Amino acid sequence: MVGDFNFWNARRHPMRVRGNGYWELFIPHAAAGDHYKFDIVGPQGQQLPLKSDPMAFAAEMRPSTASIVLDETKLPHPRPAPANINALGAPMSIYEVHLGSWRRKGNNEWLSYRELADVLPRYVRDLGFTHLEFLPINEHPFDGSWGYQPTGMYAPTSRFGTPEDFCALIDACHREGLGVLLDWVPGHFPDDPHGLGNFDGTALYEHANPLQGRHMDWGTLIYNYGRTEVVNFLVSNALFWLERYGIDGLRVDAVASMLYLDYSRPAGGWIPNKYGGRENLEAIDFLRRFNTEVYARFPQATTAAEESTAWPQVSRPVEYGGLGFGYKWNMGWMHDTLNYISKDPIHRKHHHGDILFGLHYAFSENFILPLSHDEVVHGKKSIVGRMPGDEWQRFANLRAYYAFMFAHPGKKLMFMGCEFAQEREWNHDRSLDWHLLEQKKHAGIQSLIRDLNELYRSLPALHEMDCDQSGFEWIVTDDAGRNVFAWMRKGNDARARCLIVANFSPNVYHNYRVRVPFAGKWREVLNSDSAHYGGSNAGNVGEVTTLEGLVPELNLTIPPLAAIFLVPEN
């Protein structure tokens, strides 16, 4: 051990081996705040770069890389989040945040954890979101990795303050009634000299063979899930964030890259499993153990998988052959619907199936509908930047798309800036463009998100059966010529119903008939074409009564590039 407590002299504190790769040493005069590292001699007698502590609870900010002694007994425990906030039948609307670029000070400096605690949770709660999800906050050396190449798995990044400051942020979120989810990266790690790579002069945490041990896309190293010690390290880390910081759930990054041995590899560039297949059997076992441990120890917590393939039963129990996640990101929904909404309305009739197809598999998993950070970078444009037409049509398209998302089965996730139609792509080195809210069209989008969240939370029909096929019924699927869809969302109660009619054309349709289950008045509880949001104010003046006849029908005015929500009068 070398550090401030021994003047970084490697001869002062040699460690003792206890077998099975465990080394130990007690240093009585090491104090909280001291910096330290491991000085390791490799198996051939080679001197290795000084290594940070893989288990360190605090670390220096880049470019410095030392670990920091922390008095863990002085860390406060954040108050708990509301009970059952992660339940399948509860509303879950997630605001995804990169802490370094949500908002910055005038000189482009980061806000600290405590400064964020003063403003971020209140803002998110005011907009009606139920959860905050942070991009990885584990210590990481490269800002441009957004935290997805961590070196300090147990240390909140020192960019924004101390572990105590991070506790204050979590406590503030829980005080506002928000659940907190963390992005967690057990799929790979960077090969920085002070990190886990070649830790003791051998492939300790990774595979020795680069066909197994290195990701070609990211230039990172892959954990060896076949080693019990590595799996224990990762599972312990997952439990650590839930226990020590009161985190309410973990979203696991890049699960597909873990499941497939040939992930993004050319023919001959990978090693099959023992049965000759491409499934990573050790990674599958690890994910099942991770989920089993999390739910056994923290039954109120949840896990979510970013899994971009059709791997079966990602969010089904381990005992039934699933991977055991609570939720899965619905990447197919995201790709199909963004493809549809980015088309000019005149061409959408040829892509009608992009909207319909997602309902064929919408209940095969417990899905989260993600409009994440990955959709607003690398030349993809912002979400509003993909909308076709003139300025009015672009914003009307966006309002219709957001309304469609909140009416669709599945939990919701939206990356910061999308809630007020950020025009430019996300840049991790600068703040969001908050000045856009001075313009009515952007403020209107923000108002719509606030009202959609309120409606989603308050109407059981929109959230109670998000993951149950009996909570959804198509009403209109075949009107491709007019780009119109209609469906019914259902809650547990017999009269908990919400009719949604979406018009993805710029035309107003009068006298449009839609069948409904109950006769009487139906209230129009939200119209994305309202002038309050920047729309043209076409609609049904708040309510409509069913026509006389054997089957109850509504005679509706359907506004252009908009969605309307109607519920039966009690």
N, C-alpha and C positions, 0 to 999 in steps of 0.2 A: 504494500500500500504506500502510495506517495501522496502528499498533500500539504496543506498549510501547516498541519500539526507536526510535520517532521522535515520542513524545509525542502520538500520534494526529493528527499534522499532515499533511494530505493533500498539502502542497506539498513535502514532504521527499523522497518517493520515487515520482515518476511512473514508470509502467511503459511499456515500448516494445512496439509492435505488430510482430509478425513475419509477418503475413499469415495468411489462413484462420482468423481469429479467435483466433490464439494471441498472448498477451502474456507478456512475461518481465521479470524483474528479479532481480539478485543483491544481497542485503543482507548484507554480511560480518559485521556485528555483531549480527544477529538470533540469539538463543540459545534453546536448549531451554527450554520453559516460557513463552516470550513469547506474549502474546495479539495477534491481528491480524485484520484484515478488509480487504475491497476497498472503496475509495471510487470509485464509478463515476458518470460523467456520461453521460446518455442521448443518443440521436441528435438530439433537439431541444434539447439543452443543459440538460435538466432534471436536477436533483440527485436521485439515487436513494438509497433507504435503504442503509446500510452492509451489505454482503453477506458472509456466511461463505464460506470457501473450500470449493467442492464436493469438492476432493481432500484436505481436511485429515485427518490421521491421528488428531487428538484435538480435542475441543471442550469448551467450558464447559458446566456443567450449567444447565438451565433455572432461572430465566427469562433468565439471561445467554446470549449467543449467539455469542461470539467463538470463532474457531479458535485452536488452540494449536500452537506449533512443537514438533515431536517429533524427538528424535534416534533415527532408526529403527535405526541401527547398534547401539544398546544394547538393542533388544528381543530377549529370548531366543526361541529357536525351540522350541515344544513338541515333545516326543517324538512319534513317529508312532503311530497306532492299529494294532491287530493287522491283519495282511494279510487281504484277502478278506472283511472284515467286512460289506461291502455287497453281496456276491454274491447272485445270484438263488437259489442253492441253500443259502445260509447262513441260520441263524435270525436274524430281525430283529424285535426287540421294543423299541419306542421309548417312552421316558418324556418327555412334552412338559411343558416347564417355563416359567413366567413368573418370571424371577429375582427380581422385586421383591415377590412375594407367596407364594413357596414357604414360606419361614419368615422370621420377623422377630424382632428383639430385643425385650426387655421393654417398651421405650418406643415400640414400633411403628416402629422405624428399620429400614431395609434392612440385610441382610447384604452385606458387600463381596464382590467377586470372590474374594478370598483366604479370607474366612470361609466362603463357599460351597464353595470348593475343599476345605476341611477336612471337610465333612460331606456335601455333595450327591452326589459320585461314589460314595462308600462306600455311602450309602443305596440308590442306584439299582442298584449292583452286588449288594448284599445281596438285593434283591428279584428279581434274575435278569434284569433288562433288559439288552439288548445296546447300546442307543443312548440318548443324551440329545438331545432337540431343544429348542433355545431359541427362544421367541418373539423377534421381531427385537430385536437388541441394538445396532443402528445408533443414533446419536444422534438423539433426537426431542424436540420441545418440549412435548408434551402427554402426561401420564401415562395419561390415559384412552384414548389410541389404542393402548396396549399395544405400541407400537413400530411399528405398521403405517402410520404417517405420518412416515417418516424425513426428516431434513434433512441429516444427516451420514452419507453412505453408506459412507465409509471409516473412520469413527471409532466404536469401541466406546463405548457411552454412559458418560459420566462419573458417572452416578448411583452406580455400584458400585465406582469406582476408576479406575485408569489403564490404558492399554494393556498395560503390564507385568503388572498384576494380572490382566487378562483372559487373558494368556498362561499365567499360573500356573493358572487354572481349567481351561483346555484341557489343559494338561499333566497335571493331576490326573485328569481324565477318562480320558485315554489310559493313565495309569499303572494305572488300575483295569480296563483292557481294554475301555473303552467307546468307541464311535464318537460323534462330535459332529456334529449337523446344525443348521444355522441356517435360520430363516425369512428369506427374502429377498424384497424388495418392489420389483420393477422395473415394476409396473403403474401406479403413480401416486405423486404426492408432494404435500405440503401447500403452501398458498399463503402461508405465513408470509413477512413482508417480508424477512427475512434469508436466505431460502432460494433455490431455483432459479427460482421464478416471476418472469417479467419481468426476467430476470437483468441484462441490459444495457440495459433500457428497451424491449426487444422480446421476442417469444415465442421465446426462444432454445432452451430445452429442451422446451417444450410446443408444442401447436398454437395458432395465433392464434384460430381459430374455436372458440368454446365448444361447438359441436355435435360437435367432434372432440377438444377439448382439456380438457374438464372432466367429471368423474364426478358425476352428479346425486345419487347415493346418499350419497357421502362428502364432497362439496364439495372434492374434490382435483383436481389437474391431471394430465393424461395425457402421458407422454413422446411425443415425435414420433419414432417408430421409422423414419420415412423419412429421417432425417438421419444420415449416417454418423458424425458426431461424437457424437451422443447414443448410438447403438448401441455405439460404441467405449467411451464412458464407462461404460455398464452392463456390458458384457462384461468390461472391465478390472476393474471392481469385484467381479464374481463370482470371477474368478481371484485377485484380491487376498486374499480371505478364505481361500481354499484354500492359497495359497502362503505368505502372511505369518503366518497363525495356525494353520495345520495343520488347518483344518476339513475334515471328511470328506464333507460333502455339503450341498446347498442344497435346501430345500423352497420352491418358488416360489409365492407367494401370489396368489390371485385370477386364475388363468390365463384363466378364462372371460371376465373383463372385458377382457382383452387381445385375445382371439381374435375377439370380435364387436363390430362397429361400433355395433350397436343395443343393446348390453348395457344393460338396465334403462332404456331410453329409449322415449318414446312415439312413435307414428307421426308421421313428419315431423320428429322431433327428432334425426336423425342423417344423416350424409352417406355414401352408398354408395361402394364401391370403384370402380375404373375399369371393372369389368365389370358394374356395377350390383348387385353382391351385398353381403352384410352381413359378409363375412369381412374381417378386418383383415390384408391381405396383408403389410404391412410388419412387423407384430407377429409373424406366422407366421415370416417370414424371420429376425427377431431371435431368436426362441426356438430355431430350428434352429441358428443360428450359435452361440448361447450353449451349447447342449448339445454341439455339435461341438467347440468350443474346450475345454470342461471335460474331456470324455473324452479328447481328444487329449493334453492336457497333464497330466491327473491321472487316469489309467486306473483307479486304485483308489477314486476318489471316486464319488459318485452324485448324482442329482438327482431330485426328486419334484415332481409338479404337483398343486396343489389345483385340479382342473378339474371343475366340477359338472355339465357337460352330457355329451352322447354324442358329442363330437368324436372322430373315429376316430384310432386309432394314436398316441395321446399318448405311450405308452411303447414305441414301435417305432422302429427306426433311421431316421435322416434319409434314407439312401440308398434306403430302401424306401417313402418318402413319409410317414414318421412325423415327429413333433415331436422325437424323440430323447431324451426323458426316460427315466431308469432305472425310475421307478415313478410310479404315479398313485394319488391318494387315491380310495377307492371310496365316494363320497358316497351312491350309490344303496343300497348294502348298509347303510350307517349309518341312513338314513331308514327303509328297509323294516323292518329288524330292531328298531329302537327303537319303531316303530309297533306291531309285533307284540307285543313284550314288555310294552308299556305297557297292553295290553288285559287285562281280567279273563280268567282261564283259560277261563271258560265260553263266552266269545265268540271264543276264538282259532281254533276250528275254521273260522270264517268268514274267517279271514285266513291260512290255511295257506300260501297262495301267497307271502306276504311272505318266508317263509323259503326257499321253493323257487326263487323267481324269480332271486335273485342268482347261482345256479349256472348259469343260462343264458348269462351273460356273464362269469363269474368268471375266465376265462382269455383274454379278449379283450385284456386289458392286464396288466401286472405290477402287481398291486394291493397297496395298503396299506389295512388296515381301520382307519378313524380314529374314536376316541371323543375328540374334540379339545375345546379350550377353547370353541369355538363352540357346543357342545352343552350347556354348563352355565352359560349367561348369558342375559340379556334375557328373563326370564320362562319359559324352557324348563324350569326346575328342574334339580337335579342328576340324575345318572344313577339313583341309588337313589331320588330323589324322584319318579321316573316310575313306579316299580314299584307295582302294585296290591296290594290285600289288607291284612291285618293285618301287624303288625311281622314276625312269623316269615316270612310269605309274601313280604313285600317283600325281605327279605334272601336268602331261598331263590331267588326270581326273579333277583336280581342275581347270585348265585353260578352259577346255571344259564346266565345270559346270558354271563357272562365265560368260562365253560367252553366254551360254544358258539363264542364268538369265537376262542379259542385253538385250537379244533379245526377251524375253517373255513379253507379255502385263502386264502392272502394273508398278508402281513406285518402286524404288530400295532402300533397306536399308542394310548396311553392318556394322558390329561391328568392332571396332578398332582392328588391328592386322590381321584380315582376309585378308586385302589388300596386305600383304606380306607373307602370309602363316605361321602365327605363329604356331609353332609345338606343344607347350604345351597348356594345358587348361589355360583360363584366371584366374589370381590370383589378387584380388583387393588390395593386400598388396605389390605389386611390379610392376615395370615398364614392359611394353612390351619388347620383346627381339629384340631390334633394331639392335643388332649385326648381326642378320641373314641376313640383307641386304648386308653384305659383301660377301655373297654367291650368285653366278649367278642365281641359281634356284629361290631364294626368290626375288632377284631384278627383275627377269623376270616376276614374278607374279605381282609385283607392277607396272611395265611398262605396263602390260596388262590392269590392272585396270585403269590406266591413259588413255590409248587409248580407252578402252570401254566407259569410261565417256565422252571422247571427241566425239566419234562417236554417242553416245546416245544423247548428247546435240545438235550436228550439223545436224543430219539427222532427219527431221520432221517425217519421216515414223516410227521412233523408239520411238517417245514420243507424237506426237500430238493426237493420238487416243488410248492412253494407256488404257482408260476406255470405249472404244466404240467398239462393236463387229464388226462393219464394217471396222475396221482397222486391221483385222486379217483374214488370210485364210490358212488353211492347204493345203500343196502340197503333202507331203508323210507322211502317217500315218501307213502303213501296212507292213513296212519292218522290222519286229521284228527280223527276222533271222540275219540281219546285224546291228541291233541297230542303224538304221538311221532314222532321222526325217528331214522334210523340211517344211518350212512355209513362208508365205509372210506377212510382216508388211507394212501398208499403211498409208500415210499422207493425208492431205486434198487435196493437188494438185493431179491431175490425174497421173502424172509421179513420184510422191513421193512414191517410192517403195523400199523395201529392202528384198532380198531373204536370208534366213538363212538356212543352211544345217548343221546339227549336227550329228556327227558320234561318238557314245559311245562304239565302239569296237576298239581294237588295230590294226585293219587291214586297209591298204590303199586300197581304191576302185577307180579304173580307169574306165573311160568311163561310169560314172554314169549319167544317163539322168534325167533331171528335167525340167518340163515345166515352162515357164515364160510368162508374159502377153505381152512383147514387144520384137520384133526382133531387132537384132543389138548387139552392144558390151555391156557387163556387166563387171563392174570393181569389182575386189575382194578388198574391202576396209579394211577388217580385216580378219586375219587367226590366230587363237589361237595356231596353230602349227608352227608359225614363229620362226626361230632361235633367233630372237630378244627377245622372251619370254622364250627361253629354249627348243623349239620344234625341230622337225626333218626337218622342212622347205619343207614338201610336200605341193603341192597346184597347183595353176593355173597361176603362173607367172604374177599375177597382173590383168589379164583380160581374158575373154573368149567371143567368138562370137557365136550367136545362129546358130543351124544347119538349113539348108534349109528344108522347109516343110510347111504344112498347119498350124500346131501349133508350135509356137516357142519353141525350147528346147535348153537347155545347156548340153554339154557333159563335165562333171566335173571330176576332180581328187579330191577325198575327203580324207583329211589327217586323220591319226589315232588319236582317242581320242581327237577330235578337232571339232570346229565349224568355218564355213566360212560365211562371210557377203558379198553379192554382190548387187550392185545398177546399174540401167541402165545408160548408157552414155547419157548425156544431148544432 
